Amino acid sequence: MVHIKALFGGRRDVDMTAGNITKHLIYFALPLLIGNIFQQLYNTVDTWVVGNYVSNEAFSAVGSVGPIINMLIGFFLGLSSGAGVVISQHYGARQYDKVHDAVHTSMLMTLIMGAVFTVLGILLIPYMLQLMKTPAEVMPESTTYLTIYFGGVLGLMIYNMGAGILRAVGDSRHPFYYLVVSAVLNTVLDLLFVLKMGMGVEGVAWATVIAQGVSAILVVIELMRTNSCIRLRLHELAFKSGMLSKIFKVGFPAAIQMAITSFSNVFVQSYINHFGADCMSGWTAYTKIDQLILLPMQSLALASTTFVGQNLGLNNVSRARKGVSHALLIACATTLVLMVPVLICAPSLTSFFNSKPQVVEYGTIFLRYISPFYVLCCVNQVYAGALRGSGNSRVPMVIMLLSFVVFRQCYLYVMANFISNTFLPIAMSYPAGWFVCSVLTSIYYHKAQLSKTRLVEDCAPA
């Protein structure tokens, strides 16, 4: 059992500039992975509850609104990744005063953007649902869920920024602890609000918002109580000189890439919606499983970002490159192992979320045809994470926009209008985009000189 003192006090930062590379990556990625699994439980539990205890329309509503949420949240996560890179490079260079400035600038930025995103998200709901060609029978539940979700989105944003700050200095354990607490709370509230109080989609939305708020409170408490250089003092919140521009230099390209990619997925969802509620539900079940399988590689990509950032803070390029190679190898091996039970158990995995035979049929097809291509994501995610850790987020942005937006939309248009307007060829737009992105990212990474972008030009070993 974790003691309260271990949760809230003392230093938990980790210096990745020395010691065993594989050990650092695994120790960092493992709690991050488990934490991300619990984070996925937010919406997974929501969809499971409504899929089994509310209705098929409610299941489709909760599961299909992801592109709308990810469009706004993805923009913020891109900016928070910029803060993490700046903090990790200053931390690696032992410039703790700069770390302090970056932390307080980042948290003030989060509070302001939280207010903006709350208003913007609620205003955009009807337009985005129409753009996705959401069926009329699903529209009321989708609107209800999104309205409540965006009303409480500040909690999610504060948690993600706070967790990003902790991870930038090598602490992936505390974000994990808080996600466990919030995920358990979310599950309990889902069952209470839906099964006991009959609140339906409204209940699962409120459960998510409350749980995210608790995780935000916990991460803020940790930042205020830690003894390390990332300690948060609320009265010192301010935009420190030059720090906001450094964060935007890395974070804004990543933010644009994530937001536009998510926006393009709105169109992908509209193609899926064209085939009716059962196909939507099968796609929803697929995406829930898909998100879980992708977590190990995403965790290792984040580990490579922090590892590269800290080591390039000391201009140790060779160690940074070794870390990337190790991360890619572990990500590929883990993904290949996970693919086997997914291929074998696809019908059972789909029926866990929705047992309707037509839904299970759609979900099984999606899983068995798309999951063999997951290993492509290892390449583009790990290499992109490494490039961002070096401060170079513009090239990953351009490559991912070309692959996931331009190429994918061209693929969908040609496929739907000239080749085969059926659900499986449409769904294969995802692996096609992954392939293009992996090829381009790999070519650039191996030809580019992995070196520190001038974000911390005044940084030198203390």
C-alpha positions in Angstrom: 0.0 0.0 0.0 1.3 3.5 -0.9 1.8 5.7 2.1 0.5 9.3 2.0 4.0 10.7 2.5 5.2 8.8 -0.6 2.3 10.1 -2.6 2.5 13.8 -1.7 6.0 14.6 -0.4 9.6 14.5 -1.2 11.5 14.5 -4.5 10.5 12.1 -7.3 12.4 13.6 -10.2 14.7 11.2 -12.1 18.0 12.2 -13.9 18.1 10.2 -17.2 21.5 11.6 -18.3 23.3 8.7 -16.6 22.7 5.0 -15.8 21.2 2.1 -17.7 19.2 3.3 -20.7 16.7 0.4 -20.9 16.1 0.6 -17.2 15.3 4.3 -17.3 12.9 3.8 -20.3 11.1 0.9 -18.7 10.9 2.5 -15.3 9.5 5.7 -16.8 7.2 4.0 -19.3 5.7 1.3 -17.1 3.8 3.5 -14.6 3.0 5.8 -17.5 1.5 2.9 -19.4 -0.5 1.6 -16.5 -1.7 5.2 -15.8 -2.7 5.7 -19.4 -4.7 2.4 -19.3 -6.6 3.8 -16.3 -7.1 7.1 -18.2 -8.6 5.1 -21.1 -10.9 3.5 -18.6 -12.7 6.8 -18.4 -14.4 6.6 -21.7 -14.1 2.8 -21.9 -16.2 2.4 -18.8 -18.6 5.0 -20.0 -19.2 3.1 -23.3 -19.4 -0.2 -21.5 -22.0 1.0 -19.1 -24.2 2.7 -21.8 -23.7 -0.2 -24.2 -24.9 -2.8 -21.7 -27.4 -0.8 -19.6 -28.7 2.1 -21.6 -29.2 1.7 -25.4 -27.4 1.1 -28.7 -27.9 4.8 -29.6 -26.4 5.9 -26.4 -23.4 3.6 -27.0 -22.9 5.1 -30.4 -23.3 8.6 -29.0 -20.6 8.3 -26.3 -18.2 6.4 -28.5 -18.4 8.5 -31.7 -17.8 11.9 -30.1 -14.0 11.3 -29.6 -12.9 13.3 -32.7 -14.7 16.4 -31.4 -13.2 16.1 -27.9 -9.7 15.3 -29.3 -9.8 18.3 -31.6 -9.8 20.8 -28.8 -8.0 18.7 -26.2 -5.4 17.6 -28.8 -4.5 21.3 -29.4 -3.9 21.8 -25.7 -1.9 18.5 -25.3 0.4 19.7 -28.1 1.1 22.9 -26.1 1.6 21.0 -22.9 4.2 18.8 -24.8 6.1 22.0 -25.6 6.2 22.8 -21.9 7.4 19.3 -21.1 10.3 19.6 -23.6 11.4 23.0 -22.4 11.3 21.8 -18.7 13.2 18.6 -19.5 15.9 20.4 -21.4 16.4 23.0 -18.7 16.3 20.2 -16.1 18.9 18.2 -17.9 21.1 21.3 -18.1 20.7 21.8 -14.4 19.1 25.2 -14.8 16.5 24.9 -12.1 15.5 28.6 -12.0 14.4 28.2 -15.7 12.5 25.1 -14.7 10.7 27.1 -12.1 9.8 29.8 -14.6 8.5 27.2 -17.1 6.3 25.5 -14.6 4.5 28.7 -13.5 4.2 30.0 -17.1 2.7 26.7 -18.1 0.1 26.5 -15.3 -1.1 30.1 -15.9 -1.5 29.3 -19.6 -3.5 26.2 -18.7 -6.0 28.2 -16.5 -6.6 30.8 -19.3 -7.0 28.2 -22.0 -9.3 26.1 -19.8 -11.7 29.0 -19.7 -11.5 29.6 -23.4 -11.9 25.9 -24.3 -15.0 25.5 -22.1 -16.8 28.2 -23.9 -15.5 27.3 -27.4 -16.2 23.6 -26.9 -19.8 24.1 -25.9 -20.4 26.6 -28.8 -19.0 24.2 -31.4 -21.0 21.1 -30.4 -24.0 21.4 -32.8 -21.8 22.4 -35.8 -19.4 19.5 -35.2 -22.1 16.9 -34.8 -23.7 18.1 -38.0 -20.3 18.0 -39.8 -19.9 14.4 -38.7 -23.3 13.6 -40.2 -24.4 12.3 -36.8 -27.7 10.3 -37.2 -30.8 12.0 -35.8 -31.4 9.2 -33.3 -27.9 9.7 -31.8 -27.9 13.5 -31.8 -29.6 14.2 -28.4 -27.3 11.8 -26.4 -24.2 13.2 -28.2 -25.1 16.7 -27.4 -25.8 16.0 -23.7 -22.5 14.1 -23.2 -20.4 16.8 -25.0 -22.1 19.7 -23.2 -21.3 18.3 -19.7 -17.8 17.1 -20.8 -16.7 20.5 -22.0 -18.3 22.2 -19.0 -15.8 20.4 -16.8 -12.9 20.2 -19.2 -10.6 22.4 -17.1 -10.0 19.5 -14.7 -8.6 17.4 -17.6 -6.4 20.2 -18.8 -4.9 20.9 -15.3 -4.2 17.2 -14.8 -2.5 16.8 -18.2 -0.3 19.9 -17.7 0.6 18.9 -14.2 1.3 15.4 -15.2 3.4 16.6 -18.1 5.5 18.8 -15.7 6.1 15.8 -13.5 7.1 13.5 -16.4 9.5 16.1 -17.8 11.7 15.6 -14.7 11.3 11.8 -14.8 8.4 11.3 -12.4 5.8 9.1 -14.1 4.7 7.5 -10.9 2.6 10.2 -9.4 0.5 10.8 -12.5 -0.1 7.0 -12.4 -1.3 7.1 -8.8 -3.8 9.9 -9.5 -5.2 8.2 -12.6 -5.8 5.0 -10.6 -7.8 7.0 -8.0 -9.8 8.9 -10.6 -10.5 5.9 -12.8 -11.8 3.9 -9.8 -13.9 6.9 -8.9 -15.2 7.2 -12.4 -16.2 3.6 -12.5 -18.0 3.8 -9.1 -19.9 7.0 -10.2 -20.8 5.4 -13.6 -22.5 2.5 -11.9 -24.1 4.8 -9.3 -25.4 7.4 -11.7 -26.6 4.9 -14.4 -27.6 1.7 -12.6 -28.9 3.2 -9.4 -30.1 6.6 -10.4 -31.0 5.9 -14.1 -29.2 9.1 -15.4 -28.1 7.5 -18.7 -25.6 9.4 -20.9 -25.9 12.4 -18.5 -24.7 10.2 -15.7 -21.6 8.9 -17.4 -20.7 12.4 -18.5 -20.9 13.7 -14.9 -18.9 10.7 -13.6 -16.1 11.5 -16.1 -16.0 15.3 -15.2 -16.0 14.7 -11.5 -13.2 12.0 -11.7 -11.1 14.3 -13.9 -11.5 17.1 -11.4 -10.2 14.9 -8.6 -7.1 14.0 -10.6 -6.5 17.7 -11.2 -6.7 18.5 -7.5 -4.3 15.6 -6.7 -1.6 16.7 -9.2 -1.8 20.3 -8.1 -1.3 19.2 -4.5 1.8 17.2 -5.5 3.3 20.1 -7.4 2.7 22.4 -4.4 4.2 20.0 -1.9 7.2 18.6 -3.8 10.7 19.7 -2.7 12.1 19.7 -6.2 12.6 22.6 -8.7 9.1 22.1 -10.1 7.4 23.2 -6.9 4.3 25.2 -7.7 3.5 28.4 -5.8 0.2 29.9 -6.8 1.1 33.4 -5.9 4.0 33.2 -8.4 1.9 32.3 -11.4 3.0 34.6 -14.2 4.2 34.6 -17.8 7.9 34.6 -17.2 10.1 36.5 -19.6 10.7 34.6 -22.8 9.4 31.4 -21.4 6.0 31.4 -23.1 7.6 31.9 -26.6 9.9 28.9 -25.9 6.9 26.7 -25.0 5.0 27.9 -28.1 8.1 27.3 -30.3 7.8 23.5 -29.6 4.2 23.2 -28.5 2.4 25.2 -31.2 3.4 23.0 -34.1 2.4 19.9 -32.1 -0.8 21.6 -31.1 -1.7 22.4 -34.7 -0.8 18.9 -35.8 -3.0 17.2 -33.1 -5.9 19.5 -33.6 -6.0 19.3 -37.4 -5.5 15.5 -37.3 -8.4 15.2 -34.9 -10.5 17.5 -37.1 -9.7 15.3 -40.1 -11.0 12.3 -38.0 -14.3 14.1 -37.8 -14.6 13.4 -41.6 -13.4 9.8 -41.2 -16.2 9.4 -38.6 -18.7 10.9 -41.0 -17.8 8.2 -43.5 -18.3 5.5 -40.9 -21.6 7.1 -39.7 -22.9 6.8 -43.3 -23.2 3.1 -42.8 -25.6 3.3 -39.8 -25.7 2.9 -36.1 -24.5 -0.7 -36.0 -21.4 0.1 -38.0 -20.9 3.1 -35.7 -21.1 0.9 -32.7 -18.7 -1.7 -34.2 -16.3 1.1 -34.9 -16.7 2.4 -31.4 -15.8 -1.0 -29.9 -12.8 -1.2 -32.2 -11.5 2.2 -31.2 -11.7 1.3 -27.5 -9.6 -1.8 -28.0 -7.3 0.1 -30.5 -6.6 2.8 -27.9 -5.5 0.2 -25.4 -3.2 -1.7 -27.8 -1.5 1.6 -28.8 -0.7 2.6 -25.2 2.6 0.8 -24.8 4.1 2.5 -27.9 2.7 5.8 -26.9 4.2 5.5 -23.4 7.6 4.6 -24.9 7.3 7.6 -27.3 6.7 9.9 -24.3 9.6 8.2 -22.5 11.9 8.9 -25.5 10.8 12.5 -25.5 11.8 13.0 -21.9 15.0 10.9 -22.3 16.1 12.8 -25.4 15.2 16.2 -23.9 17.3 15.6 -20.7 20.3 14.2 -22.6 20.4 16.9 -25.2 20.2 19.4 -22.4 23.8 18.2 -21.8 24.5 17.8 -25.5 24.9 14.0 -25.2 23.6 13.1 -28.7 25.0 9.6 -28.8 23.2 8.6 -25.6 20.0 10.2 -26.8 20.1 8.2 -30.1 20.7 5.0 -28.1 17.7 5.7 -26.0 15.5 6.1 -29.1 16.7 2.8 -30.6 16.0 1.0 -27.3 12.5 2.6 -27.1 11.6 1.6 -30.7 12.7 -2.0 -30.1 10.7 -2.4 -26.9 7.7 -0.8 -28.5 7.7 -3.1 -31.6 8.2 -6.2 -29.5 5.4 -5.3 -27.1 3.0 -4.4 -29.9 3.6 -7.7 -31.8 2.9 -9.7 -28.7 -0.3 -7.8 -28.0 -1.6 -8.3 -31.5 -1.9 -12.1 -31.2 -4.8 -12.2 -28.6 -6.5 -9.3 -30.4 -6.6 -11.3 -33.6 -7.8 -14.5 -31.9 -10.3 -13.0 -29.5 -11.7 -10.2 -31.7 -15.4 -11.3 -31.4 -15.2 -11.7 -27.6 -13.5 -8.3 -27.2 -16.2 -6.6 -29.3 -19.1 -8.3 -27.5 -17.7 -7.0 -24.2 -18.8 -3.6 -25.2 -21.9 -4.4 -27.2 -23.3 -8.0 -27.8 -25.6 -7.1 -30.6 -24.6 -9.6 -33.4 -24.4 -7.0 -36.2 -22.2 -4.8 -34.0 -19.9 -7.8 -33.1 -19.6 -8.6 -36.8 -18.5 -5.1 -37.7 -16.1 -4.8 -34.7 -14.4 -8.1 -35.4 -13.8 -7.2 -39.0 -12.2 -3.8 -38.0 -10.0 -5.5 -35.5 -8.7 -8.3 -37.6 -8.0 -6.2 -40.7 -6.5 -3.1 -39.0 -4.6 -4.4 -36.0 -1.8 -6.2 -38.0 -0.6 -2.7 -39.0 -0.2 -1.4 -35.4 3.6 -2.0 -35.6 3.8 0.9 -38.1 2.7 3.3 -35.4 5.7 2.3 -33.3 8.0 3.8 -35.9 6.2 7.1 -36.3 5.3 7.6 -32.7 8.8 6.9 -31.2 10.7 8.8 -33.8 8.3 11.8 -33.6 8.6 11.7 -29.8 12.4 11.8 -30.1 12.3 14.7 -32.5 10.0 16.6 -30.2 12.4 15.9 -27.3 15.1 17.6 -29.3 12.8 20.7 -29.7 12.0 19.9 -33.3 8.2 19.6 -33.5 7.8 21.3 -36.9 8.9 18.4 -39.0 6.7 15.8 -37.2 3.9 18.3 -37.5 4.3 18.6 -41.3 4.8 14.8 -41.8 1.7 13.9 -39.7 -0.5 16.5 -41.4 0.6 15.2 -44.8 0.0 11.6 -43.8 -3.1 11.8 -41.5 -4.9 14.7 -43.1 -3.9 15.3 -46.7 -3.1 11.7 -47.8 -5.9 10.2 -45.7 -8.6 12.6 -47.0 -7.5 12.0 -50.6 -7.6 8.3 -50.0 -11.1 8.5 -48.5 -12.4 10.7 -51.4 -11.0 8.4 -54.1 -12.1 5.3 -52.3 -15.6 6.5 -51.7 -16.2 8.0 -55.1 -14.3 5.8 -57.5 -13.3 2.5 -56.1 -15.4 1.0 -53.3 -17.7 2.9 -51.0 -18.0 0.1 -48.5 -17.1 0.2 -44.8 -13.8 -1.9 -44.8 -11.9 0.0 -47.5 -13.0 3.2 -45.8 -11.6 2.0 -42.5 -8.3 1.0 -44.0 -7.6 4.7 -44.5 -6.0 4.5 -41.0 -3.3 1.9 -41.8 -2.6 3.6 -45.1 -1.9 6.9 -43.3 0.2 5.1 -40.7 2.3 3.6 -43.5 3.0 6.9 -45.2 3.8 8.6 -41.9 6.2 5.8 -40.8 8.1 5.9 -44.0 8.5 9.7 -44.0 9.3 10.0 -40.3 11.9 7.2 -40.5 13.6 8.7 -43.5 13.8 12.1 -41.8 15.0 10.8 -38.5 17.9 8.8 -39.9 19.0 11.6 -42.2 18.6 14.4 -39.7 21.2 15.3 -37.1 19.5 14.8 -33.8 20.6 17.8 -31.9 19.2 20.3 -29.4 17.0 23.0 -30.9 17.9 26.4 -29.5 15.3 26.5 -26.8 17.7 26.5 -24.0 20.6 28.2 -25.8 21.9 29.6 -22.5 22.0 26.1 -20.9 25.3 24.5 -20.1 26.2 22.0 -17.4 26.3 23.8 -14.0 
